[in-house]
Amino acid sequence: MKIELRSIEDIKPYANNPRINDKAVEAVMASLKEFGFRQPVVVDKDYIIIVGHTRHKAAQKLGLEKIPVHVAKDLTEGQIRAYRIADNQTATISEWNYELLPIELKDLQAMDFNLELLGFDSDQLATILDPGIQDGLTDPDDVPAPPSEAITKPGDLWILGEHRLLCGDSTNRQEVSMLMNGDKSGMIFTDAPYNVDYGSSKNPRHKIRSIQNDCMSTDEWSIFCHKMYEIFREFNTGDIYMWGASGPEGMRMRLWLIEMGFHWSATIIWKKQQLVLSPAKYQRMYEPCYYGWLEKSSFGDDRTQTEVWEINRPLNSKLHPTMKPVELCIKGITNSSVPGTIVFDGFLGSGSTLIACEQTGRKCYGLEIDPIYCDVIKNRWEQFTGKKAKLSNDKTPTAEAGAVSEKK
């Protein structure tokens, strides 16, 4: 195709051009200034525009003296008139893939590129980049029953769409490094063991399965927490939400957090709709979450948030003793991250953090040490999205773990 530079004064708009393009001229001007004139204006032998009226108008407003043109000498009069209409109409037939478009826009954002140069207005960009909370095929708090035998094996890395799940130890640097794959999270939302022996048969909250690393001596607990905080330091750049106990173990968690150089900003209180029976003299209707960061907070601009979160607890949370409703996870995640952010959870449990990330367009990178719970997380995500998880080596097991669903 031959392209020539021609004086803009030689180029003539088609008098009967049926396309109204005035609203697009400024956007095209911005595009020409940023990217240059990469598409020639197509003209006939008399230099009357066939395709490119908007680019021609934009070039005039920019004061360009010459523009690239292609003279379509081989087209008949009928083809020329048809091409004018077809070029505009075919552009309206295509649609955006709203799963892939936000990814591209977020990558451009990360490069500090001005997205308004792309032709979207600010409202359109806001909707595309943060479409809100997306529904799935199941209730977000539905959790599949655990299988009798686990398909997942220690060391398995599941890829669940944009999310990553490793069956491993979140205090093991090598395993966390494998999960993160060179990335760092923009925030942490996690429910670490409280070291209160929730899984004990003597504990009135004992349900189906126990929690690993939940019954240690104080010295063992100190070593565990310090290893956990070292992981936080190395692999995270933003806010930390860490659920914990309200008694002595919770106090130790906070003190060790400060000892490791973190800023403890607030204790968030999850106020439940009913008490939880325990041997304590006073029955508790809340759980605390320790909120802070290492060097810089990733919290947004909203200053109306309070430290008390009144969110109902699912009544049938039988699988995991400390399961959190997805709504609770969404609140913290949306307060301290934007869509596309990697959210780290080293203790995924039944997978509520992952479902919250799925609903809000974040990426959950998580570990769960128990293979049974890994199967539950995988199955829960598959049922919620209708998609299939894959092992990182693309060897997907054929058997299905767990078939019965219960409320979380």
Secondary structure, DSSP 8 states (H G I E B T S, - for coil): ---EEEEGGG-B--TT-----GGGHHHHHHHHHHH---S-EEE-TT-BEEE-HHHHHHHHHHT-SEEEEEE-TT--HHHHHHHHHHHHHHHHH----TTTHHHHHHHHHHTT--GGGGT--HHHHHHHH-------SS-TTEEE---SS-S--TT-EEEETTEEEEES-TT-HHHHHHHHTT--EEEEEE----SS-TT-TTSTT--SS--TT-S--HHHHHHHHHHHHHHHHHHEEEEEEEE--SSHHHHHHHHHHHHTT-EEEEEEEEEEEEEE--SSSS-EEEEEEEEEESS-----S-----SEEE----TT--SSTT---HHHHHHHHHHH--TT-EEEES--TTSHHHHHHHHHT-EEEEEES-HHHHHHHHHHHHHHHS---EETTS---SS-----EEE-
